Amino acid sequence: MALPNPLYIAIPGLQNYFVDKDTAQALSAGYAIFYRDVARTVLKNVYQQVQLPDNTYEFVLLNNPVYMNSDGTFGDGNGNDINVYLFPYTGTDTDPGDVDLYYIEVYNSGGVLQFTREAWPPNVPQMEQSSNFEDSANQVSNSQFTEVNFIPDPISGVAVFNVSGTSTINIAPDWDIITSGSGTVTVKQVPTANTAIPTNPPYLIDILTAGISGTVQLRQRLTNTNNLFYGNYVSAFFVAAGIGASKSVLMSISYVPSSGSSYTFITDYTNADGSFKEFMGTLALDGTPNTDLPATGYIDVIIEFPALVEVQVSSVQLASVQDEAAELAYLQESVPRQKDHLFHYYEPKLKFKPINSLLVGWNFPFNPAQINGTSVTANTTAAYIWDQLIMQSAVGNLTVTQDGATGGLNIVTANNSEAFYLVQYLQGPDALATTVSRLASNLLLYASASNVVVKVQMFYSSANGTIPTLPTSLGSIAYTSGRPVFTLTAANWTEITQVPGYDNIAAVPTSNNDVPILGFNGLLNYASTSTTQNYAIVVSFAVPTSGTNLLIESISCVPGDIATRPAPLSFDESLAQCQYYYERSYDVGTATGTAMTNAGAQLSLMGYFNDGSYECLPSLFIVYFKRPKRVKNGTLTLYSVHNASATGVDAYLMSNGSFIGHSYAQTVGSFWNAPGVGENSAYYVPLTAGSLATGSSIYSTIVSYIQYHFVVDTRLGVV
């Protein structure tokens, strides 16, 4: 049988008409009172529908009681007939809540009860509702302890920590256990498939304490977070059970910010039969707000329970909800999804993964500072300051030292509105290594004053551009509106752009921290028409205040989109990398040209001749380098060991263990041809015979030799 079209609707009653039960006449000036059916002395709101100027409708509150007109119909007080609308729910029109029916009493004008209606209106459906905000999500990560940091004993399956005083033990990503007193904390991750446990957790954390006093806290700290959900309703949740002899355990869960009001959602006992219990509570976060800024502010989610008991915990949740009556059950997630929420935990650890920086010597505590030592002054002329570190300022002098505590590069300005830059060049295969992928740079640094700005730029040679010879610079530096402005001036160089969405300028933190600069498009380097591959990284700073101390621990350039610190190198490894460009025979820390420094000095045997007195004659000799050099034909300089800051060699004659003649700081060019400098060594061929030193002896055994230090320089921008 075909049914009628449901789009056609029978007309409902257009008017309510009341009659007196005794006279059967219109209930003129009568009235109706509306109560909650479950609390029949508590008035419940009723409404009138009205049309707004924009032709939309809303419901406005009516007076309760509602009076009738003279004709026995509901009126608005002005003689107009109206319909009365009911809202038989506990909540609001956006979130109705539970059904809450009316109890209605109707009276005549003399106050005589006419009739009542209970549980009105009939057949009201329970509305679908959500007790949490649409954007509500669990703010607790690793909430079911799917990842742990401890390694259990292979026999017992547990990890035992000895504690004393106030101890904080990191047991899992984002989870710490805090105890007081001396004793032990035993933990284990418990996998489970027990569907009788509420929320079906895949893992539980089992905690047993012994010997300690007071209470135990299981804590997750939400860092860089100060007023999460403040002014809203928040629901907290976890499941727990007492294990062993202590099954009934008093437990609580709290919201504890770094400053301001704390909130405890629920305090209750676990089930006495040892089954798992859901702990759930909702509060309004309406106390004193947290005044700490995000850099130092945090919120602790703390589950607390007594010491000397064993508990198992899982499914910890903190989420916003609509109102105080709402309690949000745990929002279950898969294990992979829970692991997805741990990036914030692993991100800083990724910065320590072993990716070698393409730069040399810019892990500054390990820079050997061979050139000028660790204390030097930089100025407006571009020059090498430390190994592989060129600096130039815009205004005046910069005091550069090695930090006594960390070994980092310490720079102090002497002028207001100062700007300066650091630059390092790469060439050939080292430069080509910047083209295999996008590039990222990480700076670990801080400034003693605020408003210091850093900018990272990268450049490559295009159309066979060459590296400028110092003191000529790649570009100029200026302080402009609080920012460093490095302007490329060298011909045939091009800046490496960043992919859209990334920026290369940032504020320098005032405490030691990482500043990542990402997205340099290294894949665009070096057009096929260029046969010369040169690369430069320029890190420029704008420092508004004189006397500002800038401490730089490291600067990296690494392939990929994760900015990491330079992979750790030993001092010897870092020295070897720097010696590829610049090498000295002096010990590290001994300034070039220091007198009477035999350590590291080279010895080369010479010939001798006796014509009544013995003579030290120049002979062929070879200078061997410790490390291969970047190129052949580097600049090689020999220094006297005996005389301070003097170039040349010292010549000696010995007989039977005693010196019989010497001469200091002999000019090399007077006795030898210009050296042939290779990548691994250099050789000196003597000119016509000449006497380096003379002496006399009664013995026939004669030894003649020269002693010297050397410096070989193949630095980019110098050679």
C-alpha positions in Angstrom: 0.0 0.0 0.0 1.4 3.4 -1.0 2.0 5.8 1.9 1.1 9.6 1.7 3.8 12.0 0.9 5.4 12.9 4.2 6.3 16.4 3.1 2.6 17.4 3.6 2.0 18.1 7.3 -1.3 18.4 9.3 -1.8 21.9 10.8 -1.0 21.9 14.5 -3.1 23.8 17.0 -2.8 27.4 16.3 -4.2 28.6 19.7 -4.3 27.5 23.3 -7.8 28.1 24.8 -8.4 27.6 28.6 -11.8 27.2 30.3 -12.8 27.4 33.9 -13.4 23.9 35.3 -16.4 25.2 37.3 -18.1 27.6 34.9 -16.9 26.3 31.5 -16.3 30.0 30.6 -13.0 31.4 29.2 -10.3 31.4 31.9 -10.0 35.2 31.7 -6.9 36.5 33.6 -6.0 33.0 34.6 -2.3 32.0 34.7 0.0 29.0 34.3 3.1 28.2 36.3 5.9 26.1 34.9 8.2 24.0 37.1 10.8 21.3 36.7 9.1 17.9 36.9 11.9 16.5 39.0 11.9 19.5 41.3 8.3 20.9 41.5 9.2 24.0 43.4 11.9 25.1 41.0 10.6 27.3 38.1 11.6 26.2 34.6 12.0 28.8 31.8 9.5 29.1 29.0 9.9 31.1 25.8 8.2 33.2 23.0 9.3 33.0 19.4 10.0 36.4 17.8 11.2 37.6 14.4 14.3 39.7 14.2 14.8 42.6 11.7 17.0 40.4 9.5 14.1 37.9 9.2 15.7 35.3 11.4 14.0 33.9 14.5 15.0 33.5 18.1 13.3 32.5 21.4 13.0 35.1 24.2 12.3 34.4 27.8 8.8 34.9 29.1 7.7 35.8 32.6 6.8 32.8 34.7 3.8 32.6 35.5 2.3 33.3 32.0 -1.1 35.1 32.2 -4.1 34.6 29.9 -5.9 37.2 28.0 -9.6 38.0 28.6 -10.5 35.3 26.0 -8.6 32.6 27.9 -5.6 32.4 25.6 -1.9 32.9 26.4 -1.1 36.6 26.2 2.0 38.8 26.1 0.7 41.3 28.6 -0.5 43.7 25.9 -3.6 41.6 24.9 -1.8 39.8 22.0 -2.3 36.1 21.7 0.9 34.1 21.8 2.2 30.5 21.7 4.4 29.4 24.6 7.5 27.3 23.7 9.0 24.8 26.1 12.7 23.7 26.2 12.6 20.2 28.0 16.3 19.8 28.4 19.0 20.6 30.9 21.6 22.3 28.6 21.5 24.9 25.9 20.2 24.9 22.3 23.8 24.2 21.1 24.3 21.3 23.6 20.9 20.3 25.0 22.1 17.9 27.6 19.6 15.5 29.2 15.8 15.5 29.0 14.3 17.7 31.8 10.4 17.8 31.6 7.9 20.3 32.9 5.4 20.2 35.7 2.6 22.7 35.0 -0.1 24.2 37.2 -3.0 26.3 35.8 -5.1 28.7 38.0 -8.1 31.0 37.4 -7.9 34.7 38.3 -8.9 34.0 41.9 -6.0 31.6 42.4 -8.1 28.4 42.3 -6.1 25.5 40.8 -7.8 24.3 37.6 -5.6 21.4 36.6 -1.9 20.1 36.4 0.2 18.4 33.9 3.2 16.3 34.8 6.1 15.0 32.7 5.2 17.5 30.0 5.5 17.5 27.0 5.1 13.8 26.3 7.5 11.6 24.2 10.5 14.0 24.2 13.5 12.4 22.6 17.0 12.4 24.1 19.0 14.6 21.8 22.3 13.6 20.3 25.0 15.7 22.0 28.7 16.2 22.4 30.0 17.2 25.8 33.3 18.4 24.5 34.3 21.2 22.2 34.7 20.3 18.6 38.4 21.0 18.7 38.9 19.1 22.0 41.7 16.6 21.9 43.7 14.8 24.5 46.7 17.1 25.5 48.6 14.2 27.2 51.1 12.5 25.0 52.3 8.9 25.3 49.1 8.6 27.4 49.1 4.7 27.4 52.9 4.4 27.9 53.5 2.9 24.5 57.1 4.2 24.6 59.4 3.9 27.6 63.0 4.9 28.2 64.1 2.3 30.7 65.6 -1.1 29.8 64.1 -3.8 32.0 66.3 -6.5 33.5 66.3 -9.5 31.2 65.6 -11.9 34.1 63.2 -10.0 36.3 61.6 -7.9 33.5 61.6 -4.8 35.7 63.9 -1.7 36.0 64.9 -0.6 39.5 66.0 2.9 40.3 67.8 3.8 43.6 66.6 7.2 44.9 67.5 9.6 47.7 66.3 13.1 48.6 63.9 14.6 46.1 64.4 12.6 42.9 63.0 12.9 39.4 63.2 9.8 37.2 62.5 10.0 33.5 60.8 6.7 32.8 59.2 7.4 29.4 58.9 10.1 26.8 57.2 13.0 28.6 56.8 11.0 31.9 58.7 11.5 35.1 58.3 9.9 38.6 59.0 12.2 41.5 59.8 10.9 45.0 61.1 12.0 48.4 63.4 10.0 50.6 65.8 7.1 50.2 64.6 3.8 48.7 63.8 2.2 45.4 61.4 2.7 42.5 60.6 -0.3 40.4 58.9 0.1 37.1 57.8 -2.1 34.2 55.8 -1.7 31.0 53.0 -4.2 31.1 51.5 -5.2 27.7 47.9 -6.3 27.9 45.0 -7.6 25.8 42.6 -7.6 28.7 39.3 -6.1 27.4 38.0 -5.9 31.0 40.2 -2.9 31.5 38.3 0.2 30.6 39.6 2.0 27.5 41.3 -1.2 26.2 44.9 0.1 26.8 47.7 -1.8 25.0 50.1 -1.0 27.7 50.1 -0.1 31.4 52.9 1.3 33.6 53.5 -0.6 36.8 55.1 1.4 39.7 56.2 0.0 43.0 58.1 2.1 45.6 60.0 0.9 48.7 61.7 2.8 51.5 60.6 6.3 50.5 58.2 8.5 52.3 55.2 10.7 51.5 53.6 10.6 48.1 54.7 9.6 44.6 54.0 11.7 41.6 53.6 10.5 38.0 54.1 13.7 36.1 53.9 14.9 32.5 55.1 18.5 31.9 53.5 20.4 29.0 56.4 22.8 28.3 56.1 26.3 26.6 52.4 26.2 27.7 51.0 28.7 30.2 47.2 29.0 30.2 45.9 26.0 28.3 42.1 25.9 28.6 42.0 28.7 31.1 38.5 30.1 31.5 37.0 26.8 30.1 35.8 23.5 31.5 38.4 20.7 31.5 37.9 17.0 32.0 40.7 14.8 33.4 40.8 11.0 33.1 42.9 7.9 33.9 42.5 4.3 34.7 44.3 2.6 37.5 44.3 -0.4 39.8 46.1 -1.3 43.1 48.3 -4.4 42.7 49.2 -6.9 45.3 48.3 -6.4 49.0 47.4 -2.7 48.6 44.5 -2.8 46.3 42.6 0.2 47.7 44.9 3.1 46.9 44.0 6.8 47.2 44.8 8.5 43.9 44.3 11.9 42.4 44.9 13.8 39.1 45.7 17.5 39.1 46.5 20.4 36.7 49.4 22.4 38.2 50.8 25.4 36.2 54.2 27.0 36.8 52.4 29.9 38.5 48.7 30.7 39.3 46.0 28.4 40.6 46.2 24.6 40.7 43.2 22.3 40.2 42.6 18.7 41.5 39.9 17.0 39.4 39.2 13.9 41.4 40.6 12.2 44.5 39.3 8.6 45.0 40.3 5.1 45.9 41.1 2.3 43.4 38.7 -0.6 43.5 39.1 -2.8 46.6 38.8 -6.0 44.4 41.9 -5.0 42.3 39.9 -4.4 39.1 40.7 -1.3 37.1 38.7 1.9 37.8 38.1 4.9 35.7 39.0 8.2 37.4 37.2 11.1 35.8 36.5 14.6 36.9 35.6 18.0 35.4 36.4 21.5 36.7 36.3 25.1 35.5 39.7 26.6 35.2 38.7 30.0 36.6 41.3 30.7 39.3 44.4 32.8 39.1 45.9 32.6 35.6 49.5 31.6 34.9 51.7 34.8 34.5 54.8 33.0 33.1 55.5 33.6 29.4 55.7 30.5 27.1 59.5 30.4 27.2 59.4 29.4 30.9 55.8 28.6 31.5 54.5 25.1 31.8 51.6 22.9 33.0 52.1 19.8 35.0 49.6 16.9 34.8 50.2 15.0 38.0 48.8 11.7 39.2 49.6 11.3 42.9 49.4 8.3 45.2 51.0 7.2 48.4 54.5 5.7 48.7 55.1 2.0 49.5 52.3 0.7 47.3 52.1 -0.8 43.8 49.8 0.6 41.1 49.2 0.2 37.4 48.1 3.3 35.4 47.2 4.0 31.8 44.9 6.1 29.5 45.7 9.5 31.0 43.7 12.3 29.4 43.2 16.1 29.7 40.7 17.7 27.4 38.3 20.6 27.2 34.5 20.0 27.6 31.4 22.1 27.3 30.3 22.4 30.9 31.0 21.2 34.5 28.4 18.4 34.1 30.3 16.9 31.2 32.8 14.1 31.8 34.7 13.0 28.8 35.6 9.3 28.4 39.1 8.5 27.1 39.5 9.0 23.4 41.1 5.8 22.2 44.0 6.0 19.7 46.2 3.4 18.0 49.8 2.9 19.1 51.2 4.5 15.9 48.9 7.6 16.4 50.2 7.9 20.0 53.8 7.8 18.7 52.9 10.5 16.2 52.3 12.9 19.1 55.9 12.5 20.4 57.7 14.6 17.8 58.1 17.4 20.3 60.0 15.0 22.5 62.3 13.6 19.8 62.9 16.9 17.9 65.6 18.2 20.2 67.2 14.8 20.2 67.3 14.8 16.4 69.6 17.8 16.6 72.2 15.5 18.1 72.0 12.8 15.5 75.4 12.3 13.7 75.1 14.4 10.6 78.4 16.0 9.8 78.3 19.7 9.1 79.6 20.8 5.7 81.4 23.6 7.6 84.9 23.3 9.1 85.8 24.6 12.6 82.4 26.1 13.4 81.9 23.9 16.4 83.8 26.6 18.2 84.9 24.8 21.4 86.9 22.6 19.1 88.3 25.3 16.8 92.1 25.3 17.3 92.4 29.1 16.6 95.9 28.5 15.1 96.1 31.9 13.3 96.0 34.5 16.0 95.3 32.5 19.2 91.9 32.6 20.9 92.0 36.3 21.9 91.9 38.7 18.9 90.3 41.9 17.8 88.0 42.0 14.7 87.3 45.3 12.9 86.0 46.8 9.7 88.6 45.0 7.6 87.6 41.5 6.5 90.2 39.0 7.9 90.6 35.5 9.3 90.1 35.6 13.1 90.0 31.9 13.9 90.5 28.9 11.7 88.0 29.0 8.8 86.3 32.1 10.3 86.4 35.4 8.5 84.9 38.4 10.3 84.2 42.0 9.5 82.3 44.7 11.4 80.3 47.7 10.1 81.3 50.3 12.8 84.3 49.4 14.9 86.2 46.9 17.0 84.9 43.6 18.2 86.6 41.7 21.1 86.8 38.0 20.3 87.8 35.5 22.9 87.2 31.8 23.7 84.6 31.4 26.5 86.3 30.0 29.6 83.4 27.8 30.5 82.1 26.4 27.2 85.0 27.1 24.8 82.6 28.9 22.5 83.2 31.9 20.4 82.7 35.0 22.6 82.2 38.3 20.8 81.7 41.7 22.6 80.7 44.8 20.8 82.2 48.2 21.5 79.7 50.4 19.7 75.9 50.9 19.5 74.1 49.9 16.4 76.9 47.5 15.4 76.6 44.9 12.7 79.1 42.3 11.7 79.3 39.0 9.8 81.0 35.6 9.9 81.8 34.0 6.6 83.2 30.6 5.5 84.1 29.6 1.9 84.0 26.1 0.4 85.4 25.1 -3.0 85.3 22.2 -5.4 84.0 18.9 -4.0 83.2 20.5 -0.7 81.1 23.2 -2.4 79.4 20.5 -4.6 78.3 18.8 -1.5 75.9 21.7 -0.9 74.0 20.8 -4.1 72.7 17.3 -3.3 69.6 18.5 -1.4 68.0 21.4 0.4 70.2 22.8 3.2 69.5 23.7 6.8 71.6 25.6 9.3 71.4 25.4 13.1 72.9 28.1 15.4 73.5 27.3 19.1 74.0 30.7 20.7 72.7 33.4 23.0 73.2 37.1 23.6 73.5 39.0 26.9 71.0 41.6 25.8 67.7 41.4 24.0 66.9 42.6 20.4 70.0 41.0 18.8 69.1 39.8 15.4 70.8 37.1 13.3 70.5 36.4 9.6 71.8 33.4 7.6 72.6 33.7 3.9 74.2 31.3 1.4 75.8 32.1 -1.9 77.3 30.2 -4.8 79.6 31.3 -7.7 77.8 31.6 -11.0 79.4 32.3 -14.3 82.8 31.3 -12.9 82.8 33.8 -10.0 85.9 33.6 -7.8 86.5 33.9 -4.1 87.6 37.5 -3.3 91.2 37.8 -2.0 91.3 39.3 1.5 90.9 42.0 2.6 88.4 42.3 -0.3 85.1 40.9 0.9 82.2 39.0 -0.6 79.9 41.9 0.3 79.3 44.8 2.7 77.5 44.8 6.1 75.3 47.5 7.6 73.0 48.0 10.6 69.6 49.0 9.3 66.4 49.5 11.5 67.7 46.9 14.0 68.5 44.3 11.3 71.8 43.2 9.7 71.9 43.9 6.0 74.6 42.0 4.1 74.8 43.2 0.5 76.5 41.0 -2.1 79.2 43.0 -4.0 81.4 40.3 -5.5 80.8 39.7 -9.2 79.4 36.5 -10.6 77.9 35.2 -7.3 74.3 34.4 -6.6 72.3 34.0 -3.4 70.8 30.6 -2.7 67.1 31.2 -2.2 64.9 29.5 0.3 61.8 27.6 -0.7 58.5 29.4 0.0 57.4 29.5 3.6 60.9 29.8 5.2 62.7 32.9 6.6 66.4 33.4 7.2 66.3 36.0 10.0 65.6 35.4 13.7 66.0 36.9 17.2 69.0 35.7 19.1 67.8 34.1 22.4 69.0 35.4 25.7 69.7 31.9 27.1 71.6 29.2 25.3 69.3 27.7 22.7 69.1 26.5 19.1 68.0 28.7 16.2 67.1 26.6 13.2 67.2 28.2 9.7 65.7 25.9 7.1 64.8 25.5 3.4 67.8 26.7 1.4 67.4 25.3 -2.1 70.8 23.9 -2.7 69.5 22.0 -5.7 69.6 25.2 -7.7 73.4 25.8 -7.3 75.9 26.0 -10.2 74.6 26.4 -13.7 76.1 24.0 -16.2 78.0 26.9 -17.8 80.0 27.5 -14.7 83.2 25.5 -14.3 84.1 26.9 -10.9 82.3 25.7 -7.8 82.5 28.1 -4.9 80.2 28.4 -1.9 79.9 30.8 1.0 77.8 31.0 4.1 77.4 34.4 5.7 76.0 34.7 9.2 75.4 38.4 10.0 74.3 40.0 13.3 72.7 43.3 14.3 73.5 44.3 17.9 71.9 47.5 19.1 73.8 48.0 22.4 77.5 48.5 23.0 79.0 46.0 25.4 76.7 43.2 24.4 78.2 39.8 24.8 77.4 37.2 22.1 78.3 33.6 22.8 78.2 31.2 19.8 78.7 27.5 20.5 78.2 26.2 17.0 76.9 27.0 13.5 76.2 24.2 11.1 75.2 23.7 7.5 73.7 20.2 6.9 71.9 18.5 4.0 68.1 18.1 4.5 65.3 19.8 6.2 66.2 19.1 9.8 68.6 21.7 11.3 71.1 19.8 13.6 74.1 20.8 15.6 77.4 19.7 14.1 78.2 16.0 14.7 80.7 15.6 17.5 84.4 15.6 16.6 87.4 15.2 18.8 89.8 18.2 19.0 92.3 16.2 17.0 89.7 15.6 14.2 88.7 19.2 14.1 92.4 20.3 14.1 93.0 17.9 11.2 90.1 19.4 9.2 91.5 22.9 9.8 95.0 21.9 8.9 93.8 21.1 5.4 93.7 24.8 5.0 96.3 26.1 7.4 99.0 24.3 9.4 101.7 25.3 11.8 104.5 23.3 13.5 103.9 25.2 16.8 101.9 23.5 19.5 98.2 24.5 19.8 98.1 27.6 22.1 101.6 28.8 21.2 101.5 31.9 19.2 103.4 32.0 15.8 106.8 33.6 16.2 107.2 32.8 19.9 110.9 32.6 20.8 112.6 29.6 22.4 109.7 27.1 21.6 111.5 24.0 20.7 108.3 21.9 20.9 107.3 21.0 17.4 110.4 22.6 15.8 111.8 21.0 12.7 115.4 19.8 12.3 117.1 19.3 8.9 120.7 18.2 8.5 123.1 20.4 6.6 126.5 19.8 5.1 129.7 21.2 6.6 133.2 22.1 5.4 136.5 22.4 7.2 139.0 24.9 5.8 140.6 25.6 9.2 137.3 26.4 10.7 134.1 24.5 10.3 131.2 25.9 8.2 127.5 24.9 8.2 126.6 24.8 4.5 123.1 24.9 3.1 121.8 21.6 1.7 118.6 20.3 0.1 116.0 19.7 2.8 112.3 18.8 2.9 109.5 20.1 5.1 106.9 17.4 5.7 103.3 18.5 6.5 101.1 16.6 9.1 98.0 16.8 6.8 97.6 17.1 3.1 96.9 20.6 1.9 93.9 22.0 -0.1 96.1 22.9 -3.1 99.7 22.9 -4.2 101.8 26.1 -4.1 100.6 27.2 -0.7 102.4 30.0 1.1 105.1 28.5 3.3 107.0 30.6 5.9 109.8 29.4 8.1 110.4 31.0 11.5 113.4 31.2 13.8 113.1 29.2 16.9 115.5 31.4 18.9 114.5 34.9 17.9 111.0 36.2 18.5 108.8 37.0 15.5 111.7 36.5 13.1 111.4 34.6 9.8 114.3 32.4 8.7 116.2 29.5 10.1 118.7 28.9 13.0 121.9 27.2 12.0 124.0 25.1 14.4 127.4 23.3 14.4 128.0 20.6 17.0 131.1 18.6 17.8 131.3 15.8 20.4 128.0 16.9 21.9 128.9 20.5 22.2 127.9 23.6 20.2 130.8 25.0 18.4 129.0 27.6 16.3 125.5 29.0 15.6 123.7 31.7 13.7 120.0 32.8 14.3 117.3 33.9 11.8 119.2 33.3 8.7 117.2 34.6 5.7 116.0 31.6 3.7 116.1 33.4 0.3 119.8 34.1 0.8 120.7 30.4 0.8 117.9 28.5 -0.9 115.7 28.9 -4.0 112.0 29.5 -3.5 110.5 26.3 -2.2 108.5 23.8 -4.3 105.4 23.5 -2.2 103.2 20.4 -2.7 100.1 19.1 -0.9 102.1 16.9 1.5 105.5 18.5 1.7 107.9 21.2 0.4 111.5 21.1 -0.7 114.3 23.7 -0.6 117.2 23.6 -3.1 120.3 25.6 -2.0 121.8 28.4 -4.0 125.6 28.7 -4.5 127.5 27.7 -1.4 127.5 30.1 1.5 128.2 29.7 5.2 125.2 29.6 7.5 127.4 29.4 10.7 131.0 28.8 11.5 132.9 27.2 14.4 136.1 25.4 15.4 136.7 22.0 17.0 139.5 19.7 18.1 137.3 16.7 17.3 136.7 15.1 13.9 133.0 14.3 14.6 130.9 17.3 13.3 127.1 17.7 13.0 125.5 20.6 11.3 121.8 21.3 11.0 119.1 24.0 10.9 116.1 24.4 13.2 112.9 26.2 12.4 109.1 26.3 12.7 106.9 26.5 9.7 103.5 27.8 8.7 101.8 26.7 5.5 98.7 28.6 4.3 96.2 27.4 1.7 93.2 29.2 3.0 90.4 30.3 0.6 90.6 34.0 0.2 94.4 34.0 0.9 95.8 31.5 -1.7 
